[in-house]
Each structure stands twice: as C-alpha cells, then as structure tokens.
Amino acid sequence: MSNLEKLGLYLSIFVNERFIDGNNLKKNILNRMLQLNQFKFYIHSRMFINNEMNLPLKQDVQQTFEDFKDNQIISYVDYFLERKKGHCHVYSCPFLMKYYEGITNNFPGGLYPYVSVVSLHDENPFEHEFFIRITQSFSFMEKLTLINRHAQNQKQSYKSMNDIQNLSIAKYSYLTELDIRQVHDNYIEEFLCNTKTYLQNDILLEVNFNSLERVTHNFARDDTRINCAKINEIYLFSDVKYSKTLQNYFPFAKIH
C-alpha cells in the first residue's frame, strides 16, 4: 500500500468526536503513502451532537485542505438539531463517484455527470428552485430518494400569484426510480404535477398510499394524471386500498 500511486476512496462513516477532514487524510493517508500522486475521494462523515458549543463550521473544515495543492476540494457541513446529528461532506473535484447521498439545502451546486444515484434529506423545506438545481447538477441521475417531512414554504405563494404557468419545470430525463415514501405531501405533488416536474416513461415509484390518495384527490386530479401515466411499477406503503379507480389512474403500472 505504501507504494500506491493512485487512490480512489468512497467512505460513508459514523465518527465519535470530529468529522473526517484534511488533517485526518494527511495523517492517515498522504503521510503514509509518499508515492501517491493521484487521490480522488468522497467522504460523508456523521456524528451525534453532544456539545453544541464547539461544532466545526464549513470554513473550519475547508481550511484543513489548504495543503491539497493538486485538487479542488469541496466541503460543507449540516447540523440536524431535531435528531442531534451532524453531517460533513468532503470531496475532490471532478467528482467521479456514482453515488451522492444526504444532500441538503446547503448543497454547493456544480456538475456531477458520473452520479446516477442521489438521496436528498433535510430538516428544512426543499423549495421548487432546489429541485431545479438538483436536476441541473445531476443531469444523468437514474435513482432518487427523498426524505423530508417539512412542508414547502413557497407553495402557497405560487398559488396566490397564479404563477404556475411561469414556473420552471424540473426535468428528470434519465430517472427510472423515485422513492418518496418518507415525505410531506407537498413533495409528492412536486413530482407528480406535470406543471412542476417532467418525468420520462417507465418510472418505478415508491410512495405512501394515504399521501398519494390525498395529493391526487382520490385519484381524480387532472394535473397529476400525466406523470402518473408514466409510472410502470409502483410500490404502495401503509393501508393500501386497491380499486379500479387506482388502477385506471396508473394505467400502465404494475401495482404492489
């Protein structure tokens, strides 16, 4: 290992006291692999918050990479006070990994052409503009998982301004799997309304049945009908009530 010249590292890990940062990588990798001339990495470290007084900020983490002369390093930090957890993302550019997990509203943007699997999670709402940024950054995304129980703030303002026709559409040109089981109803509407989201055909959808029933107005709503017709397989969770109305609303879907 000490003679290794190229290294690619993907790591998602729980830590006890400190996020994995540049100091950690220098001590445990760079100083031990002196022949290393190419080091590409994506590290997502998580820890429980025991003391809110000494939490490192993004700039604290970023400063530890000042000696990484040959790489552009991106870092950002999130704290979830409801769950008493902190998350830190650090990675080299260009980003060469297939997966990008745990994206929040603090996502710095950029282009990630190699990423096909994405997960989004936050304790703050994701507004429609956030999803526009996600589709622009991950244009070849094939699988998307979303976890967010908090209602969107701007949904009502769009309705009151009658501005739906001017709303930019989030286009998921390569998406084949969408997991929106653990979300507020607003996000089911976000993805199923064709005025907000473009989906290609043959989508596998995972969703809570009761939420789906509410959002589609008991499977009678017009502006969610187009995207629902693009679903070819759907996994329903919670107290599922199968009916002809449900099947007709998803005319091409195998329903589980």
C-alpha positions, -999 to +999 in steps of 0.1 A: +000+000+000+029+024+007+039+023-030+004+031-043+003+059-069-034+063-075-062+060-049-100+064-052-118+065-018-156+064-012-164+064+025-197+069+045-190+066+082-201+075+117-174+092+138-172+100+175-159+135+180-145+150+148-155+149+112-130+134+088-112+164+073-079+173+056-059+169+087-072+133+091-065+125+055-029+139+057-021+119+089-037+086+079-032+085+041-009+111+025+019+109+051+019+071+048+017+069+010+045+090-002+043+077-038+007+087-041+003+112-069-035+110-076-060+109-048-098+112-055-123+109-027-158+114-014-162+112+023-195+116+041-189+115+079-217+117+105-217+121+143-240+126+172-240+161+187-232+161+224-219+196+227-234+224+205-208+249+217-178+236+197-192+225+164-169+230+134-182+252+106-177+248+068-148+272+068-131+253+097-133+221+076-122+238+044-091+253+060-077+218+067-074+213+029-052+243+022-022+220+016-041+199-010-025+218-039-034+195-068-071+191-060-101+213-058-118+203-026-154+209-018-167+207+018-199+216+036-214+208+070-250+203+082-264+200+117-298+184+123-308+196+157-341+176+158-321+143+156-289+157+173-267+147+144-241+164+123-231+156+087-200+166+068-193+161+031-158+165+017-147+155-018-123+162-046-132+175-080-140+164-105-165+141-087-160+106-101-183+086-078-216+070-088-234+079-055-241+112-038-260+108-006-276+131+021-278+162+000-294+192+019-302+228+011-266+236+017-256+217-014-230+239-032-240+230-067-217+221-096-219+195-123-218+157-115-220+138-147-209+105-132-235+104-105-266+082-111-278+076-075-289+106-054-305+110-020-319+142-005-326+148+032-331+179+053-350+193+084-357+224+064-381+225+034-369+219-002-385+245-024-391+241-061-360+260-070-339+235-051-351+207-073-343+227-104-307+230-091-306+192-084-317+184-120-291+208-134-263+193-112-272+156-117-284+155-153-278+117-156-295+108-123-313+074-125-324+069-089-336+095-065-346+091-028-361+120-009-367+123+029-383+155+041-413+158+065-414+196+064-439+215+042-427+238+015-429+275+024-434+289-011-461+265-023-489+288-012-473+319-027-471+303-061-508+295-059-517+330-047-497+347-075-513+324-101-478+320-114-478+283-122-475+289-159-443+308-154-428+281-131-397+264-144-401+227-148-376+203-131-366+178-159-356+143-149-346+130-183-329+097-171-347+090-139-361+054-136-366+050-098-382+075-074-385+068-036-408+094-019-421+073+009-409+095+038-420+129+027-446+156+033-475+156+008-460+187-009-432+167-023-454+141-038-473+169-055-439+184-065-430+152-085-464+142-098-477+176-111-466+180-147-465+218-143-436+213-119-418+181-130-411+164-162-406+126-159-397+102-187-417+070-191-412+037-172-407+050-137-406+028-106-423+047-078-423+041-040-448+061-021-472+061+009-507+052-002-526+076+021-504+105+010-509+096-027-546+094-023-547+129-007-524+145-033-543+130-063-577+139-048-587+103-045-572+096-080-592+122-098-569+152-101-560+163-136-526+179-132-511+148-117-526+124-142-499+129-169-469+119-147-489+091-131-494+076-165-456+074-169-453+051-139-448+014-149-444+000-115-455+013-081-449+001-045-475+014-021-470+015+016-493+020+046-530+009+045-534+002+008-569+000-007-568-014-042-595-002-065-604+001-102-600+039-098-564+034-085-555+011-114-571+035-140-551+064-126-519+044-132-530+027-164-495+013-173-483+004-138-479-029-121-492-021-085-477-038-055 
